[in-house]
């Protein structure tokens, strides 16, 4: 009886995940297209490929509960980041002299090497998961401050303050590397 209930809960969770994936697929694809068009035009990776890779990774997260659209989108941002970094590392392993893939945050800042940013972001997650989430949504999904505020359920002014703090922290980390 308990196994039956657990099985039904698991099926319901998987159906919820799949429905959310279908609902947000176009938004994730648009984010991937922005990311690849702006920051990594020489990668041989298409937005659909990046999102499909992300979708496959989401499908492997069978035990995760999907609270809402914001939670799913934040998870999607993380998975897009991982998929892009994996693609860049794979490309670099094939071509020893492959140029760095550089992200630009849209505010006129200097470009940042994606793999170096990923390493710094991993360290930032240890210090402040909230700041790391904002950076991830900004750099890897290309969301604006208003959109990040909606996804994180914070005020726009709080997001802007945390964004400035995160940028200073990352600049220090990336300059030290």
C-alpha positions in Angstrom: 0.0 0.0 0.0 2.8 2.4 0.9 4.7 1.5 -2.2 1.6 2.2 -4.3 1.3 5.7 -2.8 5.0 6.4 -3.3 4.7 5.2 -6.9 1.7 7.4 -7.6 3.5 10.4 -6.0 6.6 9.7 -8.2 4.4 9.5 -11.3 2.7 12.8 -10.4 6.0 14.5 -9.8 7.3 13.3 -13.2 4.1 14.5 -14.9 4.5 17.9 -13.2 8.1 18.1 -14.3 7.3 17.2 -17.9 4.4 19.7 -18.0 6.6 22.4 -16.7 9.3 21.5 -19.2 6.9 21.7 -22.1 5.6 25.1 -20.8 9.0 26.6 -20.4 10.9 25.0 -23.3 10.4 28.0 -25.6 11.6 30.4 -22.9 14.7 28.3 -22.3 15.3 28.0 -26.0 15.1 31.8 -26.3 17.5 32.2 -23.4 19.9 29.7 -25.1 19.6 31.6 -28.4 20.5 34.9 -26.7 23.4 33.3 -24.9 24.8 31.6 -28.0 24.1 34.5 -30.4 25.7 37.2 -28.2 28.4 35.5 -26.3 29.5 32.4 -28.1 29.0 32.7 -31.9 31.8 30.5 -32.9 30.6 27.5 -30.9 29.2 24.8 -33.2 26.3 24.5 -30.8 22.8 25.5 -31.7 20.2 26.8 -29.2 17.9 23.8 -29.8 20.8 21.4 -29.1 21.7 23.3 -25.9 18.1 23.2 -24.7 17.6 19.6 -25.7 20.8 18.7 -23.7 19.4 20.7 -20.8 16.0 18.9 -21.1 17.7 15.5 -21.1 19.5 16.5 -17.9 16.2 17.7 -16.4 14.6 14.3 -17.3 17.3 12.6 -15.2 16.3 14.6 -12.1 13.5 12.1 -11.2 13.5 12.8 -7.5 13.4 16.6 -7.7 10.1 18.3 -6.9 9.2 21.2 -9.0 7.7 23.8 -6.7 6.8 26.4 -9.4 7.8 28.1 -12.5 10.5 30.2 -10.8 12.1 27.1 -9.3 12.0 25.3 -12.6 13.5 28.3 -14.5 16.3 28.6 -11.9 17.0 24.9 -12.3 17.0 25.4 -16.1 19.5 28.2 -15.8 21.8 25.9 -13.8 21.5 23.2 -16.4 22.0 25.5 -19.3 25.2 26.7 -17.6 26.4 23.2 -17.1 25.6 22.2 -20.7 27.3 25.2 -22.1 30.5 24.7 -20.0 30.6 21.0 -20.9 30.3 22.0 -24.6 33.1 24.5 -24.3 35.3 22.0 -22.4 34.6 19.4 -25.1 35.5 21.9 -27.9 38.7 22.8 -26.1 39.7 19.1 -25.8 39.2 18.7 -29.5 41.1 21.8 -30.5 44.0 22.6 -28.3 44.2 26.2 -29.6 40.5 26.9 -29.4 39.8 30.5 -28.4 38.1 31.2 -25.1 34.3 31.6 -25.1 33.6 35.0 -23.6 30.4 36.2 -21.9 29.5 39.9 -21.7 26.8 40.9 -19.2 25.2 43.5 -21.4 26.3 46.4 -19.3 29.5 47.2 -21.2 31.7 45.2 -18.9 34.7 43.4 -20.2 34.2 39.8 -21.4 34.7 37.0 -19.0 35.9 33.5 -20.0 33.0 31.1 -19.5 35.1 28.3 -17.8 36.8 30.8 -15.5 33.4 32.3 -14.6 32.0 28.8 -13.9 34.9 28.1 -11.5 34.5 31.4 -9.8 30.7 30.9 -9.6 31.2 27.6 -8.0 33.3 29.3 -5.3 30.7 32.0 -4.9 27.9 29.4 -4.4 29.8 28.3 -1.3 30.0 31.9 0.1 26.5 33.1 -1.1 24.1 30.9 -3.0 21.8 33.9 -3.5 24.4 35.9 -5.2 25.5 33.0 -7.4 21.9 32.4 -8.5 21.6 36.1 -9.6 24.9 35.8 -11.6 23.8 32.5 -13.2 20.5 34.0 -14.3 22.2 37.1 -15.6 25.1 35.6 -17.4 23.9 32.2 -18.5 20.2 33.0 -19.2 20.5 36.6 -20.1 17.7 37.8 -17.8 17.3 41.5 -17.0 17.1 42.7 -13.4 13.3 42.8 -13.5 13.1 39.2 -14.8 15.6 38.1 -12.2 13.5 39.8 -9.5 10.5 37.8 -10.7 12.3 34.5 -10.8 13.9 34.9 -7.4 10.9 36.6 -5.8 13.0 39.5 -4.6 12.5 43.2 -5.2 14.3 44.7 -8.2 16.3 47.0 -6.0 17.5 44.1 -3.9 18.5 42.2 -7.1 20.4 45.3 -8.3 22.2 45.6 -4.9 23.1 41.9 -4.9 24.2 42.1 -8.6 26.6 44.9 -7.8 28.0 42.9 -4.8 28.3 39.7 -6.9 30.1 41.6 -9.7 32.6 43.0 -7.3 33.3 39.6 -5.8 33.6 38.0 -9.2 35.9 40.7 -10.5 38.2 40.2 -7.5 38.2 36.4 -8.0 38.7 36.5 -11.7 41.5 39.1 -11.5 43.3 37.0 -8.8 43.1 33.9 -11.1 
